[in-house]
Amino acid sequence: MNRTLADLDRVVALGGGHGLGRVMSALSPLGSRLTGIVTTTDNGGSTGRIRRSEGGIAWGDMRNCINQLITEPSVGSAMFEYRFTGNGELAGHNLGNLILKALDHLSVRPLEAINIIRNLLKVDAFLIPMSEQPVDLVAMDQEGNMIWGETEIDTMKQPPQELMLHPAVQPTREALEAIKQADLILIGPGSFYTSLMPILLMPEMAQALRRTSATMVFIGNLGRELSPAAASLTLADKLALLEKYIGKRVIDAAVVSPHADIQGVEDRLIVQHPLEAADIRYRHDRQLLRVALEHVLQAI
């Protein structure tokens, strides 16, 4: 059909942390036609400390995405990215997390807090939390033990038998609407079990992904995953697990590095392009990623 990114009305990217932020910044020229649906199950670092003391959703991945989308450096952006040092109670806290938490207290909805910051920092792309209800990721290991929280799940040596959310939560309605309107849906890169999978564990989100007519593309990691369990998965394993939880074969293409093991992947478009950034080899170069996605659109 010879489409290009410029032809698309709505591009939706799913994930969390540095990976989603990188994709969003690569596609930021799309402006308000770009939407990120962000994982909210993080329980580590500054985010985890805030959740343990104040409750609420995890703000860390959202803050990371906003940081990477800021195109006009300002006092406001420097303030949002500021991390406290020293040995006091604030040491290690990111001011952006604290601002989002304060706005959460003041606002009717977490999404309103995000939109206030987007407007303040002149971020055009939309960012939506996967759910506006506090939730944790839970895994069942091979012996049937329950492992609670992202940080513990990332240390698992063997792939979990099952992943679930506790409590069961509803997706943000704007996230479901974005999926419904999408022309292109991107999943990844990111920590497989703890950044990509949580979004798919909400039944209504899985249903929306089953029903979409959008082209769906998986973007593979460039570096080895820090999680031993996730590092053991092949591309074929990851696609199979994503589609197990979605409930249908939906992924049309995968964008991976030339060194990726693509054995066992059949009847899908595989785009193997150089993708590494010159400064940080395990991060995607924004321009190279855009080129690879254009290649997908031309070939599908």
Kinemage of the C-alpha trace (Angstrom):
@kinemage 1
@onewidth
@group {chain A} dominant
@subgroup {mainchain}
@vectorlist {calphas} color= white
{ca met a 1} P 0.000 0.000 0.000
{ca asn a 2} L 3.117 2.202 0.186
{ca arg a 3} L 2.162 4.070 3.328
{ca thr a 4} L 4.631 6.199 5.268
{ca leu a 5} L 4.601 7.338 8.897
{ca ala a 6} L 3.466 10.761 7.680
{ca asp a 7} L 0.315 9.170 6.230
{ca leu a 8} L -0.853 7.697 9.542
{ca asp a 9} L -3.536 9.345 11.653
{ca arg a 10} L -2.716 7.581 14.938
{ca val a 11} L 0.363 5.667 16.047
{ca val a 12} L 0.225 3.965 19.446
{ca ala a 13} L 3.281 2.634 21.304
{ca leu a 14} L 3.032 0.303 24.312
{ca gly a 15} L 5.661 -0.270 26.988
{ca gly a 16} L 7.584 1.420 29.745
{ca gly a 17} L 10.846 2.897 30.899
{ca his a 18} L 13.671 3.849 28.588
{ca gly a 19} L 12.417 1.706 25.695
{ca leu a 20} L 9.048 3.381 25.243
{ca gly a 21} L 10.605 6.811 25.774
{ca arg a 22} L 13.098 6.113 22.981
{ca val a 23} L 10.359 5.071 20.559
{ca met a 24} L 8.252 8.084 21.478
{ca ser a 25} L 11.155 10.489 20.981
{ca ala a 26} L 12.019 8.829 17.652
{ca leu a 27} L 8.462 9.421 16.445
{ca ser a 28} L 7.927 12.797 18.138
{ca pro a 29} L 7.593 14.602 14.762
{ca leu a 30} L 4.147 12.959 14.594
{ca gly a 31} L 3.100 15.314 17.397
{ca ser a 32} L -0.434 14.739 18.658
{ca arg a 33} L -0.878 11.785 16.283
{ca leu a 34} L 1.418 9.791 18.589
{ca thr a 35} L 0.192 8.145 21.806
{ca gly a 36} L 2.144 6.163 24.384
{ca ile a 37} L 0.401 3.708 26.716
{ca val a 38} L 2.675 3.425 29.726
{ca thr a 39} L 3.174 0.565 32.189
{ca thr a 40} L 2.365 1.546 35.789
{ca thr a 41} L 3.554 -1.447 37.832
{ca asp a 42} L 7.092 -0.293 38.736
{ca asn a 43} L 7.956 -0.811 42.412
{ca gly a 44} L 11.670 0.036 42.457
{ca gly a 45} L 13.776 3.136 43.118
{ca ser a 46} L 12.189 6.515 43.798
{ca thr a 47} L 8.870 5.314 42.350
{ca gly a 48} L 8.733 2.335 44.694
{ca arg a 49} L 9.500 4.480 47.728
{ca ile a 50} L 6.703 6.898 46.842
{ca arg a 51} L 4.261 4.041 46.293
{ca arg a 52} L 5.123 2.434 49.630
{ca ser a 53} L 4.667 5.686 51.566
{ca glu a 54} L 1.878 7.382 49.585
{ca gly a 55} L 0.203 4.688 47.481
{ca gly a 56} L -1.001 5.426 43.968
{ca ile a 57} L 0.186 4.348 40.538
{ca ala a 58} L 3.852 4.089 39.541
{ca trp a 59} L 5.031 7.329 37.944
{ca gly a 60} L 8.639 6.457 37.027
{ca asp a 61} L 8.084 5.122 33.507
{ca met a 62} L 5.745 8.005 32.693
{ca arg a 63} L 8.338 10.526 33.877
{ca asn a 64} L 11.004 8.819 31.778
{ca cys a 65} L 8.844 9.113 28.647
{ca ile a 66} L 8.106 12.779 29.298
{ca asn a 67} L 11.831 13.481 29.788
{ca gln a 68} L 12.670 11.947 26.414
{ca leu a 69} L 9.936 13.923 24.651
{ca ile a 70} L 11.062 17.344 25.892
{ca thr a 71} L 12.319 19.208 22.819
{ca glu a 72} L 12.701 22.683 24.352
{ca pro a 73} L 15.097 22.630 27.346
{ca ser a 74} L 13.956 25.036 30.039
{ca val a 75} L 14.087 25.640 33.767
{ca gly a 76} L 10.883 23.602 33.932
{ca ser a 77} L 12.407 20.616 32.152
{ca ala a 78} L 15.590 20.786 34.262
{ca met a 79} L 13.417 20.869 37.380
{ca phe a 80} L 11.357 17.895 36.181
{ca glu a 81} L 14.505 15.817 35.594
{ca tyr a 82} L 16.253 16.827 38.845
{ca arg a 83} L 17.306 14.003 41.191
{ca phe a 84} L 18.166 14.708 44.838
{ca thr a 85} L 21.575 13.623 46.096
{ca gly a 86} L 23.102 13.334 49.576
{ca asn a 87} L 21.935 11.235 52.511
{ca gly a 88} L 18.663 12.888 53.549
{ca glu a 89} L 15.097 11.637 53.165
{ca leu a 90} L 14.898 13.057 49.637
{ca ala a 91} L 18.142 11.435 48.463
{ca gly a 92} L 17.562 9.393 45.303
{ca his a 93} L 14.111 10.851 44.674
{ca asn a 94} L 13.409 12.330 41.261
{ca leu a 95} L 11.593 15.659 41.475
{ca gly a 96} L 9.464 14.746 38.460
{ca asn a 97} L 8.058 11.751 40.355
{ca leu a 98} L 7.235 13.974 43.334
{ca ile a 99} L 5.576 16.607 41.124
{ca leu a 100} L 3.420 13.980 39.403
{ca lys a 101} L 2.460 12.515 42.780
{ca ala a 102} L 1.548 15.975 44.117
{ca leu a 103} L -0.581 16.660 41.031
{ca asp a 104} L -2.188 13.247 41.500
{ca his a 105} L -3.304 14.414 44.956
{ca leu a 106} L -4.628 17.685 43.528
{ca ser a 107} L -6.208 16.345 40.333
{ca val a 108} L -9.323 14.286 39.765
{ca arg a 109} L -7.426 11.817 37.585
{ca pro a 110} L -3.778 10.793 37.032
{ca leu a 111} L -4.295 11.526 33.337
{ca glu a 112} L -5.037 15.165 34.205
{ca ala a 113} L -1.726 15.362 36.092
{ca ile a 114} L 0.099 14.053 33.028
{ca asn a 115} L -1.623 16.546 30.732
{ca ile a 116} L -0.704 19.458 33.014
{ca ile a 117} L 2.984 18.460 32.775
{ca arg a 118} L 2.741 17.849 29.002
{ca asn a 119} L 1.376 21.349 28.493
{ca leu a 120} L 3.947 22.904 30.831
{ca leu a 121} L 6.870 21.208 29.039
{ca lys a 122} L 5.409 21.576 25.513
{ca val a 123} L 5.114 17.860 24.814
{ca asp a 124} L 2.682 17.273 21.929
{ca ala a 125} L 2.462 13.475 22.019
{ca phe a 126} L -0.171 11.952 24.293
{ca leu a 127} L 0.847 9.783 27.242
{ca ile a 128} L -1.695 7.556 28.957
{ca pro a 129} L -1.155 5.312 31.998
{ca met a 130} L -2.207 1.732 31.276
{ca ser a 131} L -4.551 2.022 34.279
{ca glu a 132} L -5.335 4.813 36.708
{ca gln a 133} L -5.703 2.326 39.567
{ca pro a 134} L -2.714 1.233 41.696
{ca val a 135} L -1.578 -2.239 40.657
{ca asp a 136} L 1.333 -4.650 41.086
{ca leu a 137} L 2.777 -7.310 38.814
{ca val a 138} L 2.756 -10.852 40.220
{ca ala a 139} L 4.398 -13.974 38.796
{ca met a 140} L 4.043 -17.666 39.576
{ca asp a 141} L 7.375 -19.482 39.416
{ca gln a 142} L 7.996 -23.070 38.290
{ca glu a 143} L 7.324 -24.395 41.822
{ca gly a 144} L 4.014 -22.546 42.131
{ca asn a 145} L 5.360 -19.796 44.425
{ca met a 146} L 4.018 -16.266 43.980
{ca ile a 147} L 6.640 -13.581 43.272
{ca trp a 148} L 5.441 -10.034 43.969
{ca gly a 149} L 6.631 -6.879 42.237
{ca glu a 150} L 8.687 -5.978 39.190
{ca thr a 151} L 12.020 -5.817 40.993
{ca glu a 152} L 11.700 -9.389 42.319
{ca ile a 153} L 10.337 -10.750 39.029
{ca asp a 154} L 13.337 -9.312 37.190
{ca thr a 155} L 15.630 -11.514 39.322
{ca met a 156} L 13.861 -14.783 38.432
{ca lys a 157} L 16.203 -17.330 36.863
{ca gln a 158} L 13.468 -19.289 35.044
{ca pro a 159} L 10.540 -17.926 33.002
{ca pro a 160} L 7.403 -17.615 35.139
{ca gln a 161} L 4.596 -20.114 34.658
{ca glu a 162} L 2.072 -17.303 34.800
{ca leu a 163} L 1.885 -13.505 35.072
{ca met a 164} L -1.002 -11.572 36.591
{ca leu a 165} L -1.947 -8.196 37.987
{ca his a 166} L -3.028 -7.630 41.568
{ca pro a 167} L -5.606 -6.369 42.015
{ca ala a 168} L -7.401 -6.834 38.699
{ca val a 169} L -7.682 -3.308 37.260
{ca gln a 170} L -9.383 -1.641 34.318
{ca pro a 171} L -7.450 -0.038 31.463
{ca thr a 172} L -7.679 3.735 31.153
{ca arg a 173} L -10.590 4.388 28.788
{ca glu a 174} L -8.489 6.745 26.653
{ca ala a 175} L -5.974 3.925 26.172
{ca leu a 176} L -8.680 1.637 24.807
{ca glu a 177} L -9.902 4.406 22.511
{ca ala a 178} L -6.371 5.017 21.223
{ca ile a 179} L -6.005 1.310 20.359
{ca lys a 180} L -9.362 1.403 18.590
{ca gln a 181} L -8.298 4.386 16.443
{ca ala a 182} L -4.718 3.236 15.771
{ca asp a 183} L -3.255 2.696 12.291
{ca leu a 184} L 0.025 1.352 13.708
{ca ile a 185} L 0.692 -0.258 17.112
{ca leu a 186} L 4.227 -0.727 18.412
{ca ile a 187} L 5.206 -3.062 21.269
{ca gly a 188} L 8.719 -2.730 22.700
{ca pro a 189} L 11.570 -2.399 23.179
{ca gly a 190} L 11.836 -2.858 26.926
{ca ser a 191} L 12.092 -5.357 29.756
{ca phe a 192} L 9.902 -8.133 28.424
{ca tyr a 193} L 8.197 -9.388 31.567
{ca thr a 194} L 8.054 -6.126 33.516
{ca ser a 195} L 7.638 -3.352 30.907
{ca leu a 196} L 5.794 -4.989 27.995
{ca met a 197} L 3.671 -7.761 29.491
{ca pro a 198} L 1.755 -5.880 32.246
{ca ile a 199} L -0.301 -3.884 29.719
{ca leu a 200} L -1.512 -7.103 28.096
{ca leu a 201} L -2.712 -8.621 31.391
{ca met a 202} L -5.870 -6.492 31.483
{ca pro a 203} L -8.648 -8.431 29.700
{ca glu a 204} L -10.186 -5.343 28.086
{ca met a 205} L -6.816 -4.281 26.691
{ca ala a 206} L -6.168 -7.767 25.299
{ca gln a 207} L -9.617 -7.669 23.711
{ca ala a 208} L -8.913 -4.269 22.131
{ca leu a 209} L -5.665 -5.642 20.675
{ca arg a 210} L -7.494 -8.688 19.284
{ca arg a 211} L -10.053 -6.480 17.588
{ca thr a 212} L -7.781 -3.837 16.070
{ca ser a 213} L -7.153 -3.743 12.341
{ca ala a 214} L -3.948 -1.750 12.891
{ca thr a 215} L -0.581 -3.030 11.721
{ca met a 216} L 1.192 -4.356 14.827
{ca val a 217} L 4.988 -4.353 15.117
{ca phe a 218} L 7.256 -5.789 17.807
{ca ile a 219} L 10.523 -3.874 18.341
{ca gly a 220} L 13.265 -6.053 19.802
{ca asn a 221} L 15.882 -5.062 22.361
{ca leu a 222} L 19.451 -4.440 21.232
{ca gly a 223} L 21.229 -5.454 24.425
{ca arg a 224} L 20.883 -8.568 26.546
{ca glu a 225} L 18.095 -8.300 29.115
{ca leu a 226} L 19.199 -7.868 32.726
{ca ser a 227} L 16.472 -10.310 33.780
{ca pro a 228} L 17.908 -13.861 33.521
{ca ala a 229} L 14.462 -15.312 32.712
{ca ala a 230} L 13.777 -12.774 29.951
{ca ala a 231} L 17.324 -13.084 28.565
{ca ser a 232} L 16.668 -16.773 27.888
{ca leu a 233} L 13.762 -16.029 25.523
{ca thr a 234} L 14.181 -16.058 21.741
{ca leu a 235} L 12.276 -13.721 19.422
{ca ala a 236} L 9.938 -16.607 18.597
{ca asp a 237} L 9.340 -17.186 22.335
{ca lys a 238} L 8.509 -13.529 22.911
{ca leu a 239} L 6.059 -13.308 20.015
{ca ala a 240} L 4.362 -16.516 21.184
{ca leu a 241} L 4.008 -15.219 24.755
{ca leu a 242} L 2.684 -11.820 23.681
{ca glu a 243} L 0.053 -13.497 21.529
{ca lys a 244} L -0.817 -16.041 24.226
{ca tyr a 245} L -1.860 -13.211 26.531
{ca ile a 246} L -3.505 -11.166 23.771
{ca gly a 247} L -5.389 -14.290 22.701
{ca lys a 248} L -4.821 -14.093 18.957
{ca arg a 249} L -2.063 -13.975 16.344
{ca val a 250} L -1.843 -10.225 15.787
{ca ile a 251} L 1.825 -9.258 15.340
{ca asp a 252} L 2.525 -8.560 11.673
{ca ala a 253} L 6.206 -7.670 11.817
{ca ala a 254} L 9.276 -7.486 14.013
{ca val a 255} L 12.045 -4.892 13.867
{ca val a 256} L 15.277 -6.346 15.251
{ca ser a 257} L 19.030 -5.905 14.939
{ca pro a 258} L 21.024 -7.756 12.250
{ca his a 259} L 22.451 -9.954 15.031
{ca ala a 260} L 19.075 -11.118 16.399
{ca asp a 261} L 18.229 -14.822 16.385
{ca ile a 262} L 15.102 -15.090 14.229
{ca gln a 263} L 14.952 -18.879 14.120
{ca gly a 264} L 11.455 -20.278 14.497
{ca val a 265} L 9.713 -17.071 13.371
{ca glu a 266} L 7.526 -17.894 10.391
{ca asp a 267} L 5.043 -16.048 8.179
{ca arg a 268} L 5.852 -12.605 9.546
{ca leu a 269} L 7.816 -9.710 8.161
{ca ile a 270} L 11.223 -9.486 9.858
{ca val a 271} L 13.125 -6.233 9.353
{ca gln a 272} L 16.766 -6.557 10.398
{ca his a 273} L 18.384 -3.139 10.200
{ca pro a 274} L 21.325 -1.570 12.032
{ca leu a 275} L 19.593 0.178 14.924
{ca glu a 276} L 22.261 0.976 17.519
{ca ala a 277} L 22.810 4.539 18.688
{ca ala a 278} L 26.389 5.770 18.356
{ca asp a 279} L 26.584 6.909 21.988
{ca ile a 280} L 24.851 4.017 23.797
{ca arg a 281} L 25.016 0.771 21.828
{ca tyr a 282} L 22.044 -0.904 23.503
{ca arg a 283} L 19.735 2.084 22.794
{ca his a 284} L 17.965 2.536 19.474
{ca asp a 285} L 19.132 5.334 17.213
{ca arg a 286} L 16.065 7.481 16.585
{ca gln a 287} L 16.657 8.033 12.867
{ca leu a 288} L 17.536 4.373 12.201
{ca leu a 289} L 14.417 3.237 14.040
{ca arg a 290} L 12.231 5.552 11.958
{ca val a 291} L 13.820 4.166 8.766
{ca ala a 292} L 13.138 0.589 9.900
{ca leu a 293} L 9.493 1.394 10.669
{ca glu a 294} L 9.099 3.094 7.284
{ca his a 295} L 10.449 -0.114 5.744
{ca val a 296} L 7.747 -2.100 7.573
{ca leu a 297} L 5.001 0.181 6.305
{ca gln a 298} L 6.279 -0.087 2.742
{ca ala a 299} L 6.462 -3.876 2.899
{ca ile a 300} L 3.208 -4.748 4.701
